[in-house]
Amino acid sequence: MTGGAQQGQELPDSVLARSFGSEAARYDQVRPSYPEAAIQLVLGGLRNARADGRPPRVLDLGAGTGKLTASLVGRQVEVVAVEPDRQMLAVLASRLPQARALAGSAERIPLRDGSVDAIVVGQAFHWFHRPAADHELARVLRPGGVVGLLWNLPDRSVEWVPKLYRASRKSEQPWSEAFDQLDGGLFTELEQASVPSEHLLPGPGGLRDLVHTWSWVITRTEAERDAIDHRLRILISQYAELQAPVVAFPQRTEVLWQYRR
């Protein structure tokens, strides 16, 4: 999982990056969460309390509607969620009042220097502008704190999965499968693991809804989205498992983490 997630691209300011708010409710309903084993790889080394006696503070950065935030709430940690899109943040704040929800970005995190014990990023790091984000992560993270990046990635060995992507866009790999590790002067060497996972969707309608939360679909014209739906109906008709009451979307969760020097 190497390459340049943002090099040569202006993704953080692009129409694609700004598209999700219009589908915030659907995004919250059908996007996958993250397996416990993946989260534990990042947070397993956290101490139970900080030097001042308070629980560790975990920042979910680029939190969206709180798919990853929801898995942090209920642990013995203080949860802060930062998200630039107001519509996404409103959904998060409404359903997860236990988390402190703040407007902000990876390049401008509204927290003090060294005030965070862990930063987690679910399915969002490819939108960050670098190297500015690397320095901002290092600024708010205490020495020895951890940054954990998580991606749910499709299992393209299942026959219908690449066909699904071709039905919705070009067939190349999504750019979220590319990653350059954080600045080595600020963070330790990259550690990485892959966790098997599966995303269960409410039937073929849930699969369609999932596709309509992908940025390259959200930003299409109405006519183009109708054409995508037509191709999806054809694909669904060809596979019995896509017509079931519950559709299992095969994936793996890739986890990458580094520690603040």
Contacts in CASP RR format, 6 or more apart in sequence:
PFRMAT RR
TARGET T0000
AUTHOR 0000-0000-0000
METHOD contacts of the structure
MODEL  1
MTGGAQQGQELPDSVLARSFGSEAARYDQVRPSYPEAAIQLVLGGLRNAR
ADGRPPRVLDLGAGTGKLTASLVGRQVEVVAVEPDRQMLAVLASRLPQAR
ALAGSAERIPLRDGSVDAIVVGQAFHWFHRPAADHELARVLRPGGVVGLL
WNLPDRSVEWVPKLYRASRKSEQPWSEAFDQLDGGLFTELEQASVPSEHL
LPGPGGLRDLVHTWSWVITRTEAERDAIDHRLRILISQYAELQAPVVAFP
QRTEVLWQYRR
1 177 0 8 1.000
1 178 0 8 1.000
1 179 0 8 1.000
1 192 0 8 1.000
1 254 0 8 1.000
1 256 0 8 1.000
2 178 0 8 1.000
2 179 0 8 1.000
2 180 0 8 1.000
3 178 0 8 1.000
3 179 0 8 1.000
3 180 0 8 1.000
4 178 0 8 1.000
4 179 0 8 1.000
4 180 0 8 1.000
5 11 0 8 1.000
5 125 0 8 1.000
5 126 0 8 1.000
5 128 0 8 1.000
5 130 0 8 1.000
5 175 0 8 1.000
5 176 0 8 1.000
5 178 0 8 1.000
5 179 0 8 1.000
5 180 0 8 1.000
6 12 0 8 1.000
6 126 0 8 1.000
6 127 0 8 1.000
6 128 0 8 1.000
6 129 0 8 1.000
6 130 0 8 1.000
7 130 0 8 1.000
7 180 0 8 1.000
9 175 0 8 1.000
11 17 0 8 1.000
11 126 0 8 1.000
11 127 0 8 1.000
11 129 0 8 1.000
11 175 0 8 1.000
12 105 0 8 1.000
12 106 0 8 1.000
12 107 0 8 1.000
12 127 0 8 1.000
12 128 0 8 1.000
12 129 0 8 1.000
13 129 0 8 1.000
15 219 0 8 1.000
16 215 0 8 1.000
16 216 0 8 1.000
16 219 0 8 1.000
17 127 0 8 1.000
17 215 0 8 1.000
18 85 0 8 1.000
19 215 0 8 1.000
19 218 0 8 1.000
19 219 0 8 1.000
20 27 0 8 1.000
20 64 0 8 1.000
20 85 0 8 1.000
20 87 0 8 1.000
20 88 0 8 1.000
20 213 0 8 1.000
20 215 0 8 1.000
20 218 0 8 1.000
21 27 0 8 1.000
21 85 0 8 1.000
21 87 0 8 1.000
21 88 0 8 1.000
22 87 0 8 1.000
22 218 0 8 1.000
23 212 0 8 1.000
23 213 0 8 1.000
23 218 0 8 1.000
24 65 0 8 1.000
24 85 0 8 1.000
24 87 0 8 1.000
24 88 0 8 1.000
24 90 0 8 1.000
24 91 0 8 1.000
25 91 0 8 1.000
26 209 0 8 1.000
26 212 0 8 1.000
26 213 0 8 1.000
27 64 0 8 1.000
27 65 0 8 1.000
27 88 0 8 1.000
27 91 0 8 1.000
27 213 0 8 1.000
28 65 0 8 1.000
28 66 0 8 1.000
28 67 0 8 1.000
28 91 0 8 1.000
28 95 0 8 1.000
29 209 0 8 1.000
30 201 0 8 1.000
30 202 0 8 1.000
30 206 0 8 1.000
30 209 0 8 1.000
30 210 0 8 1.000
30 213 0 8 1.000
31 65 0 8 1.000
31 67 0 8 1.000
31 123 0 8 1.000
31 210 0 8 1.000
31 213 0 8 1.000
32 67 0 8 1.000
32 152 0 8 1.000
32 197 0 8 1.000
32 199 0 8 1.000
32 249 0 8 1.000
32 251 0 8 1.000
33 67 0 8 1.000
33 68 0 8 1.000
33 70 0 8 1.000
33 71 0 8 1.000
34 67 0 8 1.000
34 68 0 8 1.000
34 71 0 8 1.000
34 122 0 8 1.000
34 150 0 8 1.000
34 152 0 8 1.000
34 197 0 8 1.000
34 253 0 8 1.000
35 195 0 8 1.000
35 196 0 8 1.000
35 197 0 8 1.000
35 253 0 8 1.000
36 71 0 8 1.000
37 195 0 8 1.000
38 150 0 8 1.000
38 193 0 8 1.000
38 195 0 8 1.000
38 197 0 8 1.000
38 253 0 8 1.000
38 255 0 8 1.000
39 68 0 8 1.000
39 71 0 8 1.000
39 72 0 8 1.000
39 120 0 8 1.000
39 150 0 8 1.000
41 193 0 8 1.000
41 195 0 8 1.000
41 255 0 8 1.000
41 257 0 8 1.000
42 118 0 8 1.000
42 120 0 8 1.000
42 146 0 8 1.000
42 148 0 8 1.000
42 150 0 8 1.000
42 255 0 8 1.000
42 257 0 8 1.000
43 58 0 8 1.000
43 75 0 8 1.000
43 77 0 8 1.000
43 118 0 8 1.000
43 120 0 8 1.000
43 146 0 8 1.000
45 146 0 8 1.000
46 56 0 8 1.000
46 58 0 8 1.000
46 77 0 8 1.000
46 117 0 8 1.000
46 118 0 8 1.000
46 146 0 8 1.000
47 56 0 8 1.000
47 117 0 8 1.000
48 55 0 8 1.000
48 56 0 8 1.000
48 76 0 8 1.000
49 55 0 8 1.000
49 56 0 8 1.000
50 56 0 8 1.000
50 57 0 8 1.000
50 117 0 8 1.000
54 78 0 8 1.000
55 76 0 8 1.000
55 77 0 8 1.000
55 78 0 8 1.000
56 76 0 8 1.000
56 77 0 8 1.000
56 78 0 8 1.000
56 117 0 8 1.000
56 118 0 8 1.000
57 77 0 8 1.000
57 78 0 8 1.000
57 80 0 8 1.000
57 115 0 8 1.000
57 116 0 8 1.000
57 117 0 8 1.000
57 118 0 8 1.000
58 72 0 8 1.000
58 75 0 8 1.000
58 77 0 8 1.000
58 78 0 8 1.000
58 79 0 8 1.000
58 80 0 8 1.000
58 116 0 8 1.000
58 117 0 8 1.000
58 118 0 8 1.000
58 119 0 8 1.000
58 120 0 8 1.000
59 80 0 8 1.000
59 81 0 8 1.000
59 82 0 8 1.000
59 109 0 8 1.000
59 111 0 8 1.000
59 116 0 8 1.000
59 118 0 8 1.000
59 119 0 8 1.000
59 120 0 8 1.000
59 140 0 8 1.000
60 66 0 8 1.000
60 68 0 8 1.000
60 69 0 8 1.000
60 72 0 8 1.000
60 79 0 8 1.000
60 80 0 8 1.000
60 81 0 8 1.000
60 82 0 8 1.000
60 99 0 8 1.000
60 120 0 8 1.000
60 121 0 8 1.000
60 122 0 8 1.000
61 82 0 8 1.000
61 106 0 8 1.000
61 109 0 8 1.000
61 119 0 8 1.000
61 120 0 8 1.000
61 121 0 8 1.000
61 124 0 8 1.000
61 137 0 8 1.000
62 81 0 8 1.000
62 82 0 8 1.000
62 83 0 8 1.000
62 84 0 8 1.000
62 105 0 8 1.000
62 106 0 8 1.000
62 121 0 8 1.000
62 122 0 8 1.000
62 124 0 8 1.000
62 127 0 8 1.000
63 69 0 8 1.000
63 81 0 8 1.000
63 82 0 8 1.000
63 83 0 8 1.000
63 88 0 8 1.000
63 89 0 8 1.000
63 92 0 8 1.000
63 101 0 8 1.000
63 124 0 8 1.000
64 81 0 8 1.000
64 83 0 8 1.000
64 85 0 8 1.000
64 88 0 8 1.000
64 89 0 8 1.000
64 91 0 8 1.000
64 92 0 8 1.000
64 124 0 8 1.000
65 88 0 8 1.000
65 91 0 8 1.000
65 92 0 8 1.000
65 95 0 8 1.000
66 81 0 8 1.000
66 91 0 8 1.000
66 92 0 8 1.000
66 95 0 8 1.000
66 96 0 8 1.000
66 99 0 8 1.000
67 122 0 8 1.000
67 123 0 8 1.000
68 120 0 8 1.000
68 122 0 8 1.000
68 150 0 8 1.000
69 79 0 8 1.000
69 81 0 8 1.000
69 92 0 8 1.000
69 96 0 8 1.000
69 99 0 8 1.000
70 95 0 8 1.000
70 96 0 8 1.000
72 79 0 8 1.000
72 99 0 8 1.000
72 120 0 8 1.000
73 79 0 8 1.000
73 96 0 8 1.000
73 98 0 8 1.000
73 99 0 8 1.000
74 98 0 8 1.000
77 117 0 8 1.000
77 118 0 8 1.000
78 100 0 8 1.000
79 98 0 8 1.000
79 99 0 8 1.000
79 100 0 8 1.000
80 99 0 8 1.000
80 100 0 8 1.000
80 102 0 8 1.000
80 111 0 8 1.000
80 116 0 8 1.000
81 89 0 8 1.000
81 92 0 8 1.000
81 96 0 8 1.000
81 99 0 8 1.000
81 100 0 8 1.000
81 101 0 8 1.000
81 102 0 8 1.000
82 102 0 8 1.000
82 103 0 8 1.000
82 104 0 8 1.000
82 105 0 8 1.000
82 109 0 8 1.000
82 110 0 8 1.000
82 111 0 8 1.000
83 89 0 8 1.000
83 92 0 8 1.000
83 101 0 8 1.000
83 102 0 8 1.000
83 103 0 8 1.000
83 104 0 8 1.000
84 103 0 8 1.000
84 104 0 8 1.000
84 105 0 8 1.000
86 103 0 8 1.000
89 101 0 8 1.000
89 103 0 8 1.000
92 99 0 8 1.000
92 101 0 8 1.000
93 99 0 8 1.000
93 101 0 8 1.000
102 110 0 8 1.000
102 111 0 8 1.000
103 110 0 8 1.000
104 110 0 8 1.000
106 121 0 8 1.000
106 124 0 8 1.000
106 127 0 8 1.000
106 128 0 8 1.000
106 129 0 8 1.000
106 132 0 8 1.000
106 133 0 8 1.000
106 136 0 8 1.000
106 137 0 8 1.000
107 128 0 8 1.000
107 129 0 8 1.000
107 132 0 8 1.000
107 133 0 8 1.000
107 136 0 8 1.000
108 136 0 8 1.000
109 136 0 8 1.000
109 137 0 8 1.000
109 139 0 8 1.000
109 140 0 8 1.000
111 140 0 8 1.000
112 140 0 8 1.000
113 139 0 8 1.000
113 140 0 8 1.000
114 139 0 8 1.000
114 140 0 8 1.000
114 141 0 8 1.000
114 142 0 8 1.000
115 140 0 8 1.000
115 142 0 8 1.000
116 140 0 8 1.000
116 141 0 8 1.000
116 142 0 8 1.000
116 145 0 8 1.000
117 141 0 8 1.000
117 142 0 8 1.000
117 145 0 8 1.000
117 146 0 8 1.000
118 141 0 8 1.000
118 145 0 8 1.000
118 146 0 8 1.000
118 147 0 8 1.000
118 148 0 8 1.000
119 137 0 8 1.000
119 140 0 8 1.000
119 141 0 8 1.000
119 146 0 8 1.000
119 147 0 8 1.000
119 148 0 8 1.000
120 147 0 8 1.000
120 148 0 8 1.000
120 149 0 8 1.000
120 150 0 8 1.000
121 128 0 8 1.000
121 147 0 8 1.000
121 148 0 8 1.000
121 149 0 8 1.000
121 150 0 8 1.000
122 149 0 8 1.000
122 150 0 8 1.000
122 151 0 8 1.000
123 150 0 8 1.000
123 151 0 8 1.000
123 152 0 8 1.000
123 176 0 8 1.000
125 149 0 8 1.000
125 151 0 8 1.000
125 176 0 8 1.000
125 179 0 8 1.000
126 175 0 8 1.000
126 176 0 8 1.000
126 178 0 8 1.000
126 179 0 8 1.000
130 180 0 8 1.000
131 183 0 8 1.000
134 182 0 8 1.000
134 183 0 8 1.000
134 186 0 8 1.000
134 187 0 8 1.000
135 183 0 8 1.000
135 186 0 8 1.000
137 147 0 8 1.000
137 182 0 8 1.000
137 186 0 8 1.000
138 183 0 8 1.000
138 186 0 8 1.000
138 187 0 8 1.000
138 260 0 8 1.000
141 147 0 8 1.000
141 260 0 8 1.000
142 260 0 8 1.000
143 260 0 8 1.000
143 261 0 8 1.000
144 259 0 8 1.000
144 260 0 8 1.000
144 261 0 8 1.000
145 259 0 8 1.000
145 260 0 8 1.000
146 257 0 8 1.000
146 258 0 8 1.000
146 259 0 8 1.000
146 260 0 8 1.000
147 182 0 8 1.000
147 187 0 8 1.000
147 257 0 8 1.000
147 258 0 8 1.000
147 259 0 8 1.000
147 260 0 8 1.000
148 255 0 8 1.000
148 256 0 8 1.000
148 257 0 8 1.000
148 258 0 8 1.000
149 179 0 8 1.000
149 255 0 8 1.000
149 256 0 8 1.000
149 257 0 8 1.000
150 253 0 8 1.000
150 254 0 8 1.000
150 255 0 8 1.000
150 256 0 8 1.000
151 176 0 8 1.000
151 177 0 8 1.000
151 253 0 8 1.000
151 254 0 8 1.000
152 197 0 8 1.000
152 199 0 8 1.000
152 251 0 8 1.000
152 252 0 8 1.000
152 253 0 8 1.000
153 176 0 8 1.000
153 177 0 8 1.000
153 251 0 8 1.000
153 252 0 8 1.000
153 253 0 8 1.000
153 254 0 8 1.000
154 161 0 8 1.000
154 165 0 8 1.000
154 249 0 8 1.000
154 250 0 8 1.000
154 251 0 8 1.000
155 161 0 8 1.000
155 250 0 8 1.000
155 251 0 8 1.000
155 252 0 8 1.000
156 162 0 8 1.000
158 250 0 8 1.000
159 239 0 8 1.000
160 235 0 8 1.000
160 238 0 8 1.000
160 239 0 8 1.000
160 241 0 8 1.000
160 242 0 8 1.000
161 250 0 8 1.000
162 171 0 8 1.000
163 235 0 8 1.000
164 207 0 8 1.000
164 211 0 8 1.000
164 232 0 8 1.000
164 235 0 8 1.000
165 171 0 8 1.000
165 174 0 8 1.000
167 211 0 8 1.000
167 228 0 8 1.000
167 231 0 8 1.000
167 232 0 8 1.000
167 234 0 8 1.000
167 235 0 8 1.000
168 211 0 8 1.000
168 214 0 8 1.000
168 216 0 8 1.000
168 217 0 8 1.000
168 228 0 8 1.000
168 231 0 8 1.000
168 232 0 8 1.000
169 214 0 8 1.000
169 216 0 8 1.000
169 217 0 8 1.000
179 256 0 8 1.000
181 187 0 8 1.000
181 189 0 8 1.000
181 190 0 8 1.000
181 256 0 8 1.000
181 258 0 8 1.000
182 190 0 8 1.000
182 258 0 8 1.000
184 261 0 8 1.000
185 261 0 8 1.000
186 260 0 8 1.000
186 261 0 8 1.000
187 258 0 8 1.000
187 259 0 8 1.000
187 260 0 8 1.000
187 261 0 8 1.000
188 258 0 8 1.000
188 259 0 8 1.000
188 261 0 8 1.000
189 258 0 8 1.000
190 256 0 8 1.000
190 257 0 8 1.000
190 258 0 8 1.000
191 256 0 8 1.000
191 257 0 8 1.000
191 258 0 8 1.000
192 254 0 8 1.000
192 255 0 8 1.000
192 256 0 8 1.000
192 257 0 8 1.000
193 254 0 8 1.000
193 255 0 8 1.000
194 252 0 8 1.000
194 253 0 8 1.000
194 254 0 8 1.000
194 255 0 8 1.000
195 252 0 8 1.000
195 253 0 8 1.000
195 254 0 8 1.000
195 255 0 8 1.000
196 252 0 8 1.000
196 253 0 8 1.000
197 251 0 8 1.000
197 252 0 8 1.000
197 253 0 8 1.000
198 248 0 8 1.000
198 249 0 8 1.000
198 250 0 8 1.000
198 251 0 8 1.000
199 248 0 8 1.000
199 249 0 8 1.000
199 251 0 8 1.000
200 246 0 8 1.000
200 247 0 8 1.000
200 248 0 8 1.000
200 249 0 8 1.000
201 207 0 8 1.000
201 209 0 8 1.000
201 210 0 8 1.000
201 246 0 8 1.000
201 247 0 8 1.000
201 248 0 8 1.000
201 249 0 8 1.000
202 245 0 8 1.000
202 246 0 8 1.000
202 247 0 8 1.000
203 242 0 8 1.000
203 243 0 8 1.000
203 244 0 8 1.000
203 245 0 8 1.000
203 246 0 8 1.000
203 247 0 8 1.000
204 236 0 8 1.000
204 242 0 8 1.000
204 243 0 8 1.000
204 247 0 8 1.000
206 247 0 8 1.000
207 232 0 8 1.000
207 236 0 8 1.000
207 242 0 8 1.000
207 247 0 8 1.000
207 249 0 8 1.000
208 229 0 8 1.000
208 232 0 8 1.000
210 249 0 8 1.000
211 217 0 8 1.000
211 228 0 8 1.000
211 232 0 8 1.000
212 218 0 8 1.000
212 225 0 8 1.000
217 225 0 8 1.000
217 228 0 8 1.000
220 228 0 8 1.000
235 242 0 8 1.000
236 242 0 8 1.000
236 243 0 8 1.000
237 243 0 8 1.000
241 247 0 8 1.000
241 248 0 8 1.000
END
